[in-house]
Amino acid sequence: MAESVSDTIQNIIATVTRVDTDEFDGDTHFQDDLDVASLQIVEIAELTIQEVDGVVEIPDDDLVELETVADFTAYVEERAEPKAAN
């Protein structure tokens, strides 16, 4: 079974922040709770663009508005294309 967009994002965040996925949820704030630097947010966005079909860009103006894991996940899910069945 293919990994969901939410699971993919959680794994990307865990990789970039080195925080286990069990230690954060949708309400987790990137800067206040995870102490994520701006370059790490950009890295999370870039990896998400690479890993999630249909997301070709996350403009900086949008990125600064996405403060929590849930904000970021909802933004990506709205733009993601479902994978084509083989």
C-alpha positions in Angstrom: 0.0 0.0 0.0 1.3 3.4 -0.9 2.2 5.8 1.8 -0.3 8.6 2.4 0.7 12.3 1.8 0.4 12.9 5.6 2.8 9.9 6.4 5.2 11.1 3.7 5.3 14.6 5.2 5.7 13.3 8.7 8.6 11.1 7.6 10.2 14.1 5.8 9.8 16.3 8.9 11.3 13.6 11.1 14.3 13.2 8.8 15.0 16.9 8.6 14.4 17.7 12.3 15.8 14.4 13.7 12.6 14.2 15.8 10.7 10.9 15.9 7.3 11.0 14.3 5.8 9.9 17.7 7.0 13.2 19.2 4.9 15.6 17.0 1.4 15.8 15.6 -0.7 18.2 13.5 -0.8 20.8 16.3 3.0 20.9 16.5 4.4 24.3 15.6 7.6 24.2 13.4 9.5 27.0 15.2 8.0 27.0 18.7 7.9 23.2 19.3 10.4 21.7 16.9 12.9 24.7 16.8 13.0 24.4 13.0 15.2 27.0 11.4 14.1 28.7 8.1 16.6 26.6 6.1 15.1 23.5 7.5 11.6 24.6 6.5 12.9 25.1 2.9 14.4 21.7 3.0 11.1 20.1 4.2 9.4 21.9 1.3 11.9 20.8 -1.3 11.8 17.2 -0.2 8.0 17.3 -0.2 8.0 18.6 -3.8 10.3 15.7 -4.7 8.2 13.1 -2.9 4.6 14.1 -3.4 3.0 13.9 -6.9 1.4 17.1 -8.1 3.2 19.5 -5.8 5.6 21.4 -8.1 6.2 24.5 -6.0 5.6 25.9 -2.5 6.2 29.7 -2.8 8.1 31.4 0.0 5.2 33.7 0.6 3.0 30.6 1.3 5.7 28.8 3.2 6.1 31.5 5.9 2.3 31.2 6.6 2.4 27.5 7.3 3.2 27.4 11.0 2.1 24.0 12.1 2.5 20.4 10.8 -1.3 20.4 10.1 -1.1 23.7 8.1 1.7 22.3 6.0 0.0 19.0 5.4 -3.3 20.5 4.5 -1.6 22.9 2.0 0.2 20.0 0.3 -2.8 17.7 0.3 -4.9 20.4 -1.5 -2.2 20.5 -4.2 -1.3 16.8 -4.4 -2.4 14.7 -7.3 -3.4 11.1 -6.6 -0.9 8.6 -8.0 -2.1 6.9 -11.2 -3.0 3.2 -10.8 -0.7 0.9 -12.7 
